[in-house]
Amino acid sequence: MKFLGTGSALPKKVVSNDDLAQVMDTSDEWIRSRTGIGMRHIAVEETTTSMAVEAAEKALADAKISGCEIDLIIAGTISPDYIFPSLACEVQAAIGAKSATAFDLSAGCSGFLFALANSKVCSKQLEILSAALNALPGRSRDRVTPKS
């Protein structure tokens, strides 16, 4: 197996620990000492699909190939925008991979690794996506689910 190209996408909005401390009972020190995290990207306008398509397009450009050359798309995600159609099918349509088999693989954090292991059925080119939007804002003010 050989990686021909990679791509990534992140939400535009960046929120620091100090920003979070203004809306919930926490502090930069509390978060950093437990997680090492100083900031995170928060999806406001972006969707799992829009970020997956952006990353897929960057990977195709990096590999210098077109979507029609892809024969398998595996999307490792636990947060698709829809149950049906799958995230992989949404990406398939967006990048023009008309002949590709496309399916989602729901395996949480290990989704990329499971997708990689399942890619052995691919004969030519494949696209593996790992996409997640985990925190849903507006539920509470605790350290787990910040309000929007």
C-alpha positions as CSV (number, residue, x, y, z in Angstrom):
1,M,0.0,0.0,0.0
2,K,1.2,3.5,-0.9
3,F,-0.2,6.9,0.1
4,L,-0.4,9.1,-2.9
5,G,-1.9,12.1,-1.2
6,T,-3.3,13.5,2.0
7,G,-5.8,16.2,2.9
8,S,-7.3,17.7,6.0
9,A,-9.9,20.2,7.0
10,L,-10.8,21.9,10.3
11,P,-13.6,24.3,11.3
12,K,-12.7,27.9,11.0
13,K,-13.7,29.1,14.5
14,V,-11.0,28.6,17.1
15,V,-11.9,28.6,20.8
16,S,-9.3,28.9,23.5
17,N,-9.5,27.5,27.0
18,D,-9.9,31.0,28.3
19,D,-12.9,31.4,26.0
20,L,-14.4,28.3,27.6
21,A,-13.7,29.5,31.1
22,Q,-16.1,32.5,30.4
23,V,-19.1,30.2,29.8
24,M,-18.4,27.2,32.1
25,D,-16.8,26.3,35.4
26,T,-13.2,25.6,34.1
27,S,-9.9,27.3,33.6
28,D,-7.0,27.1,31.1
29,E,-4.9,25.4,33.8
30,W,-7.5,22.8,34.6
31,I,-7.9,21.8,30.9
32,R,-4.2,21.9,30.0
33,S,-3.1,19.9,33.0
34,R,-5.5,17.1,32.2
35,T,-5.5,17.1,28.4
36,G,-2.7,19.2,27.1
37,I,-5.2,21.1,24.9
38,G,-5.0,24.9,24.7
39,M,-7.5,25.5,21.9
40,R,-10.0,23.6,19.7
41,H,-11.8,24.2,16.4
42,I,-15.6,24.5,16.7
43,A,-17.8,23.9,13.7
44,V,-20.3,26.7,13.3
45,E,-21.0,26.7,9.5
46,E,-19.2,23.5,8.7
47,T,-20.7,20.1,8.6
48,T,-19.1,16.7,8.7
49,T,-19.8,16.4,4.9
50,S,-18.3,19.8,4.0
51,M,-15.1,19.1,5.9
52,A,-14.8,15.6,4.5
53,V,-15.3,16.9,0.9
54,E,-12.7,19.6,1.5
55,A,-10.2,17.1,2.9
56,A,-10.9,14.7,0.0
57,E,-10.4,17.4,-2.6
58,K,-7.1,18.4,-1.0
59,A,-6.0,14.7,-1.0
60,L,-6.9,14.3,-4.7
61,A,-5.0,17.5,-5.5
62,D,-2.0,16.3,-3.5
63,A,-2.0,13.0,-5.3
64,K,-2.5,14.7,-8.7
65,I,-5.5,12.4,-9.5
66,S,-9.2,13.1,-10.1
67,G,-12.2,11.7,-8.3
68,C,-13.1,9.5,-11.2
69,E,-9.9,7.5,-10.6
70,I,-11.1,6.5,-7.1
71,D,-12.7,3.0,-6.8
72,L,-13.4,2.8,-3.1
73,I,-14.3,5.4,-0.5
74,I,-14.5,4.5,3.2
75,A,-15.6,7.1,5.6
76,G,-14.7,6.4,9.3
77,T,-17.2,8.5,11.2
78,I,-19.5,8.4,14.2
79,S,-21.0,11.7,13.4
80,P,-22.3,11.8,9.8
81,D,-24.7,14.5,8.9
82,Y,-27.3,11.9,7.8
83,I,-27.8,8.2,8.4
84,F,-28.8,8.0,4.7
85,P,-27.2,8.8,2.4
86,S,-23.9,7.9,4.0
87,L,-21.0,10.4,4.4
88,A,-19.0,8.3,1.9
89,C,-21.7,8.6,-0.7
90,E,-22.0,12.4,-0.2
91,V,-18.2,12.6,-0.7
92,Q,-18.4,10.3,-3.7
93,A,-21.0,12.6,-5.4
94,A,-19.0,15.8,-4.6
95,I,-15.7,14.6,-5.9
96,G,-17.1,12.8,-9.0
97,A,-16.1,9.3,-8.1
98,K,-19.1,7.9,-10.0
99,S,-17.8,4.3,-10.2
100,A,-16.5,4.1,-6.6
101,T,-18.0,1.8,-4.0
102,A,-18.7,4.0,-1.0
103,F,-19.6,3.2,2.6
104,D,-19.3,4.5,6.2
105,L,-17.5,2.6,8.9
106,S,-18.6,3.5,12.4
107,A,-15.8,2.7,14.8
108,G,-15.1,5.9,16.8
109,C,-11.5,6.9,17.2
110,S,-10.2,3.8,15.6
111,G,-12.3,4.3,12.4
112,F,-9.3,5.3,10.3
113,L,-7.4,2.2,11.3
114,F,-10.4,-0.1,10.6
115,A,-10.9,1.6,7.2
116,L,-7.3,1.1,6.4
117,A,-7.5,-2.6,7.3
118,N,-10.7,-2.9,5.1
119,S,-9.0,-1.2,2.2
120,K,-7.3,-4.4,1.1
121,V,-10.4,-5.1,-1.1
122,C,-9.4,-2.1,-3.2
123,S,-7.8,-2.8,-6.6
124,K,-6.8,0.7,-7.7
125,Q,-7.2,4.0,-5.8
126,L,-9.1,4.6,-2.6
127,E,-10.0,7.5,-0.4
128,I,-10.2,6.9,3.4
129,L,-11.8,9.7,5.4
130,S,-11.9,10.0,9.1
131,A,-14.4,12.7,10.1
132,A,-16.0,13.7,13.4
133,L,-17.9,16.5,14.9
134,N,-18.1,15.5,18.6
135,A,-19.3,18.2,20.8
136,L,-22.8,19.5,20.4
137,P,-23.1,23.0,21.9
138,G,-26.0,24.3,23.9
139,R,-26.7,21.4,26.2
140,S,-25.2,22.7,29.5
141,R,-22.5,24.6,31.2
142,D,-20.4,21.7,32.5
143,R,-17.0,20.8,31.3
144,V,-18.4,18.2,29.0
145,T,-20.9,20.1,26.9
146,P,-20.3,23.9,26.7
147,K,-23.2,26.2,25.8
148,S,-23.1,27.9,22.4
